[in-house]
Each structure stands twice: as structure tokens, then as C-alpha cells.
Amino acid sequence: MQYLTFVDRVARRTGASEERAAELTGATLETLAERLTGGEVLDLAAQLPKALQRMLKPHPRTEAAERFGAAEFVARVARRADVDENAARDTIRAVFTTLREAISGGEFQDVAVQLPRDYRDIVEPALAPAPARRG
């Protein structure tokens, strides 16, 4: 998936402008990179366009993932994106859903497995099957 397509889908899902959707995407991917192991960040980045790779910052200083729960994930995205936590939660769902569409199913599962059960509320919408597209 191309960068502009990714951002456009996040924009449609969040109701934000494309410029704002790019900022929201960056806040979410930067936070996700902190929560994943270094190797997983590199694996994920390898399947994304360069502009999204830069948002992930795929040159981890350490292999270890930071250990924080879903509430802290939402709080970090909210701070980075300068939105309230409800908007951050909606943003995270939109970015995760778009991420699932942009990468292989196996890679998305690898990402999801690294997130504890309390992330279920923000990850499960992305795991739902995509609606059939009309030609």
C-alpha cells in the first residue's frame, strides 16, 4: 500500500484531514514501535512505504520492548497527537485497521501477539474481516 493511500484511509476512518491523519498515524506508529521488540519493528517496517518506516523509527537501540499497557499506549498517542484519550483510542483503531490492510496477515498477527490482553479493545477491530469490496 502506498503512503498516500494509507493516510487517506486513516483520514476517512477518523474524519480528519489528510495532513492531520498523517500526524495521527505518526503518533500511533511511534508509540507502537516503543511497545514492540526491535526485531518486530524492523519486520513491520520492511512491509511499509518509506514515509511510514520513518514514523516507526526502525533502528531500535535495544531489542527489548517497553512494557506498558493499553491505557499508557492510549495516553502516549494522546500526548503525541495533542488529542483527548477518546480521540486517541479512535485513532489507534483506525491506524491498526489500516495497518492490517497494508501488511501481510501473518505480520499483523506477529504484531498483535506482542500486545497483552488489555489491548484487545483497540486491536480486535483491526482483526475483523474487511467488508467485501464492490467492483
C-alpha positions in Angstrom: 0.0 0.0 0.0 1.3 3.5 -0.9 1.8 6.1 1.8 -0.9 8.4 0.5 -3.4 5.6 0.3 -2.6 4.7 4.0 -3.1 8.2 5.1 -6.3 8.7 3.1 -7.8 5.6 4.8 -6.8 6.8 8.2 -8.3 10.2 7.3 -11.6 8.6 6.2 -11.8 6.4 9.3 -11.1 9.3 11.7 -12.8 12.1 9.9 -9.6 14.1 9.9 -7.9 16.0 7.1 -5.1 14.1 5.3 -2.5 16.3 7.0 -3.9 15.6 10.4 -4.3 11.9 9.6 -0.5 11.8 8.8 0.2 13.3 12.3 -2.2 10.9 14.0 -0.6 8.0 12.1 2.9 9.1 13.2 1.9 9.4 16.8 0.4 5.9 16.7 3.3 4.2 14.9 5.9 5.9 17.1 4.1 4.6 20.2 3.7 1.1 18.6 7.5 1.0 17.9 8.2 1.6 21.6 5.9 -1.3 22.5 7.4 -3.9 20.1 10.7 -5.7 20.2 13.4 -4.2 17.9 13.2 -7.2 15.5 9.5 -6.9 15.2 9.8 -3.1 14.4 12.2 -4.0 11.6 9.9 -6.7 10.3 6.9 -4.4 10.3 8.8 -1.5 8.7 10.0 -3.8 5.9 6.4 -4.1 4.7 5.6 -0.4 4.8 6.4 2.5 2.5 9.5 4.6 3.4 7.4 7.5 4.9 5.7 5.1 7.3 9.0 3.4 8.0 10.4 6.7 9.2 7.5 7.1 11.6 8.3 3.7 13.1 12.0 4.7 13.5 13.1 1.2 12.7 16.6 1.5 14.1 16.0 0.3 17.7 18.7 1.0 20.2 17.6 -2.2 22.0 15.8 -5.4 21.2 13.6 -5.2 24.3 10.1 -3.8 24.0 8.9 -1.3 26.6 6.3 -2.9 28.8 3.2 -0.8 29.1 -0.5 -1.5 29.0 -3.2 -0.2 26.7 -4.1 2.7 28.9 -0.5 4.0 28.7 -0.4 3.4 24.9 -3.6 5.5 24.5 -2.1 8.2 26.8 1.1 8.4 24.8 -0.7 8.7 21.5 -3.0 11.3 23.0 0.0 13.4 24.2 1.9 13.0 20.9 -1.2 13.8 18.8 -2.5 16.5 21.1 -5.9 14.9 21.4 -8.1 13.6 24.2 -7.9 9.9 25.1 -11.2 9.0 23.4 -9.9 10.5 20.1 -6.6 8.8 20.6 -8.4 5.4 21.0 -10.4 6.0 17.8 -7.1 7.0 16.0 -5.4 3.9 17.2 -8.2 1.7 15.9 -8.1 3.4 12.6 -4.4 3.1 12.2 -4.4 -0.5 13.3 -7.2 -1.4 10.8 -5.3 0.4 8.0 -2.0 -1.3 9.1 -3.7 -4.7 8.8 -4.8 -3.9 5.3 -1.3 -2.7 4.4 0.8 -5.7 5.6 0.6 -9.4 5.4 -1.8 -11.1 7.8 1.0 -13.1 9.3 2.9 -9.9 10.1 -0.1 -8.2 11.7 -0.6 -11.3 13.8 3.1 -11.1 14.9 2.5 -7.5 16.0 -0.8 -8.4 17.8 0.8 -11.3 19.7 3.3 -8.8 21.3 0.4 -6.8 22.8 -1.1 -8.0 26.1 -4.8 -8.8 26.5 -5.7 -5.4 27.7 -5.1 -4.1 24.2 -7.9 -6.2 22.9 -10.3 -3.3 22.7 -8.0 -1.4 20.3 -6.6 -4.3 18.3 -9.7 -6.5 17.7 -11.5 -4.1 15.4 -8.5 -4.4 13.1 -8.7 -8.2 13.2 -12.3 -8.3 12.0 -12.6 -9.3 8.3 -12.7 -6.4 5.9 -16.1 -5.9 4.2 -16.3 -7.2 0.6 -15.4 -4.6 -1.9 -17.7 -3.8 -4.8 -16.0 -3.6 -8.2 
